[in-house]
């Protein structure tokens, strides 16, 4: 084989390996992507019907219920325009409270209940996804959802 053919074969082989590596990396990234949706988007059926995604908003006041087994919790996530019922089995983060910001990851069941596998509690809007903060502002929510005045926070700390 001539040196020119060997060089062309080596270049073609290198490009093939590079394409294979790129395909494997992109496949790994695609399988780990988890998109965020607001309750309004979930109710508008913009969220995937199968597959994992995240829902963010506020935990609706008076919606937290514990099941008889002691580990299963049910609550409602709202963006003040629409609500999504959530079921979660496990321990909640310390900052989880009704009326505070939350992001839950999981899948939407056929009955319309979001089956959460992870609950992330937020203490103020600084950590809320921009889409959720915008939805709360558009719906007429407080300018800083979940945030308490500084004096009230100091009083709670005492």
PEQUIMO-V601893 format. One record per residue. N is the residue number from 1. NEAR is the number of other ideal C-beta (glycine too) atoms within 10 Angstrom. Layout:
# PEQUIMO-V601893
n:N near:NEAR
n:N near:NEAR
This chain:
# PEQUIMO-V601893
n:1 near:6
n:2 near:7
n:3 near:7
n:4 near:8
n:5 near:9
n:6 near:10
n:7 near:10
n:8 near:11
n:9 near:11
n:10 near:10
n:11 near:10
n:12 near:10
n:13 near:10
n:14 near:10
n:15 near:10
n:16 near:10
n:17 near:10
n:18 near:10
n:19 near:10
n:20 near:10
n:21 near:10
n:22 near:10
n:23 near:10
n:24 near:10
n:25 near:10
n:26 near:10
n:27 near:10
n:28 near:9
n:29 near:9
n:30 near:8
n:31 near:7
n:32 near:8
n:33 near:9
n:34 near:11
n:35 near:12
n:36 near:16
n:37 near:22
n:38 near:27
n:39 near:27
n:40 near:21
n:41 near:19
n:42 near:21
n:43 near:16
n:44 near:11
n:45 near:9
n:46 near:12
n:47 near:21
n:48 near:12
n:49 near:8
n:50 near:7
n:51 near:11
n:52 near:16
n:53 near:20
n:54 near:19
n:55 near:24
n:56 near:26
n:57 near:34
n:58 near:26
n:59 near:23
n:60 near:19
n:61 near:11
n:62 near:10
n:63 near:16
n:64 near:15
n:65 near:11
n:66 near:11
n:67 near:11
n:68 near:5
n:69 near:7
n:70 near:7
n:71 near:10
n:72 near:13
n:73 near:19
n:74 near:14
n:75 near:24
n:76 near:20
n:77 near:27
n:78 near:22
n:79 near:27
n:80 near:19
n:81 near:16
n:82 near:17
n:83 near:18
n:84 near:26
n:85 near:16
n:86 near:23
n:87 near:18
n:88 near:20
n:89 near:12
n:90 near:11
n:91 near:10
n:92 near:14
n:93 near:12
n:94 near:8
n:95 near:15
n:96 near:19
n:97 near:17
n:98 near:14
n:99 near:13
n:100 near:17
n:101 near:28
n:102 near:26
n:103 near:20
n:104 near:24
n:105 near:17
n:106 near:20
n:107 near:15
n:108 near:21
n:109 near:11
n:110 near:7
n:111 near:8
n:112 near:10
n:113 near:14
n:114 near:23
n:115 near:15
n:116 near:23
n:117 near:12
n:118 near:14
n:119 near:21
n:120 near:16
n:121 near:18
n:122 near:22
n:123 near:16
n:124 near:15
n:125 near:20
n:126 near:11
n:127 near:14
n:128 near:24
n:129 near:18
n:130 near:10
n:131 near:16
n:132 near:28
n:133 near:23
n:134 near:13
n:135 near:24
n:136 near:26
n:137 near:15
n:138 near:12
n:139 near:16
n:140 near:8
n:141 near:20
n:142 near:12
n:143 near:9
n:144 near:15
n:145 near:23
n:146 near:25
n:147 near:18
n:148 near:15
n:149 near:9
n:150 near:8
n:151 near:8
n:152 near:10
n:153 near:12
n:154 near:10
n:155 near:10
n:156 near:8
n:157 near:6
n:158 near:4
